[in-house]
Amino acid sequence: MNEVLFFNTPSIHIRFVANFAFEKISELLQAKGMNPDVALVRAQEVFGNEHERASLYLHNFQRFFDTTIMQRVYEYIAKKALFQESILFGSYDQILGMMQQVYRSALNEEELKQLRQISQANHFGIALVH
C-alpha cells in the first residue's frame, strides 16, 4: 500500500460524480430500449445500498484502467442493472469476477494487485490517487 496515497473525498463531490455514473449506465440501458425513468432507477439499484458511493467506486477503477476497459466496465454494470443484479464493489471476489468478464485475456499479477487495492479502497470508502 505504500505506492498508493489515500484521501477522503468530500461527499458533495461524490454525489456530483455519482450522477454522472448513473447517467452513463442509464444511457446504456436506454440504448437497449429501456424507459429513461426505469433506466435511472436500475442504474442506482445496481450499486445496492451504496449507490451514493458509485462515483468513488468508478473513480478508483479509472485510476488504473484505460478508457477501453472502463467502457467495458460500464457495459458490464449496465448488463447487471438490466437483470436487476447488484454488484458489491468492495468485494474482491465480485470485482475479480467482473474484470474476468471485461478482460479479453487472463489478468496478470500486477492487475490482480490493482484489483485488491481497488476493492480495499472501495470497502473503506477511500479514493485512490497516484
C-alpha positions in Angstrom: 0.0 0.0 0.0 3.0 2.3 0.2 2.7 3.2 -3.5 -0.9 4.5 -3.2 -1.9 7.6 -1.4 -5.4 7.8 0.2 -7.6 10.7 1.0 -11.3 11.1 1.9 -13.3 12.6 -0.9 -15.9 15.2 0.1 -19.4 13.7 -0.2 -20.6 16.7 -2.3 -18.1 15.7 -5.0 -19.1 12.1 -4.7 -22.7 12.9 -5.2 -22.0 15.0 -8.3 -19.9 12.4 -10.0 -22.3 9.6 -8.9 -24.9 11.3 -11.0 -22.6 11.0 -14.0 -22.1 7.3 -13.3 -25.9 6.8 -13.1 -26.4 8.8 -16.3 -23.8 6.8 -18.1 -25.3 3.4 -17.1 -28.8 4.8 -17.7 -27.8 5.8 -21.3 -26.6 2.3 -22.0 -29.9 0.9 -20.7 -31.9 3.4 -22.8 -29.9 2.4 -25.9 -31.3 -1.1 -25.3 -34.8 0.4 -25.3 -35.5 0.9 -21.6 -37.7 3.8 -20.4 -35.4 6.7 -19.1 -37.0 6.8 -15.7 -36.7 3.0 -15.2 -33.2 3.1 -16.6 -32.1 5.6 -14.0 -33.6 3.6 -11.1 -31.9 0.4 -12.4 -28.6 2.3 -12.7 -28.9 3.3 -9.0 -30.0 -0.2 -7.8 -27.0 -2.0 -9.3 -24.9 -0.3 -6.6 -27.2 -1.7 -3.9 -27.4 0.2 -0.7 -24.2 2.1 -1.5 -25.4 4.0 -4.6 -24.1 7.2 -3.0 -20.6 5.8 -3.5 -20.9 5.0 -7.1 -18.6 7.7 -8.3 -16.0 6.7 -5.8 -16.0 3.1 -6.9 -15.7 4.0 -10.5 -13.1 6.7 -9.8 -10.9 4.0 -8.2 -11.2 1.9 -11.3 -10.3 4.8 -13.6 -7.1 5.3 -11.7 -5.7 2.0 -13.1 -7.6 1.2 -16.3 -7.8 2.9 -19.7 -11.0 4.2 -21.4 -11.5 1.0 -23.4 -11.6 -1.2 -20.3 -13.7 1.4 -18.5 -16.3 1.3 -21.3 -16.5 -2.5 -20.9 -16.9 -2.0 -17.2 -19.8 0.4 -17.7 -21.3 -2.1 -20.2 -20.9 -4.9 -17.6 -22.6 -2.8 -15.0 -25.4 -1.9 -17.3 -26.0 -5.6 -18.1 -26.2 -6.3 -14.4 -28.6 -3.4 -14.0 -30.7 -4.7 -16.8 -31.2 -8.0 -15.0 -31.6 -6.2 -11.6 -28.5 -7.7 -10.1 -26.4 -5.6 -7.7 -22.6 -5.6 -7.5 -20.6 -5.3 -4.3 -17.7 -3.0 -5.3 -16.0 -3.5 -2.0 -15.8 -7.3 -2.6 -12.6 -8.5 -4.2 -14.4 -11.7 -5.5 -17.1 -9.7 -7.2 -14.6 -7.2 -8.7 -12.4 -10.1 -9.9 -15.4 -11.8 -11.5 -16.4 -8.6 -13.2 -12.9 -7.9 -14.6 -12.5 -11.5 -15.8 -15.7 -10.9 -17.9 -14.4 -7.5 -19.0 -10.8 -8.5 -20.0 -10.1 -10.4 -23.2 -7.2 -12.3 -21.7 -6.1 -13.6 -18.3 -5.3 -11.0 -15.6 -1.6 -10.7 -14.7 -0.2 -10.4 -11.3 0.0 -6.6 -11.4 -3.6 -6.3 -12.4 -4.7 -8.6 -9.6 -2.8 -6.5 -7.2 -4.6 -3.4 -8.5 -7.9 -5.1 -8.1 -7.1 -5.9 -4.5 -6.2 -2.2 -3.9 -9.4 -1.1 -5.5 -11.6 -3.5 -3.5 -9.9 -2.5 -0.3 -10.3 1.2 -1.0 -13.9 0.7 -2.0 -14.6 -1.3 1.1 -13.4 1.6 3.3 -14.8 4.4 1.1 -11.4 5.8 0.2 -10.5 7.4 -3.1 -7.2 6.3 -4.7 -4.8 8.8 -6.1 -1.3 8.4 -7.6 
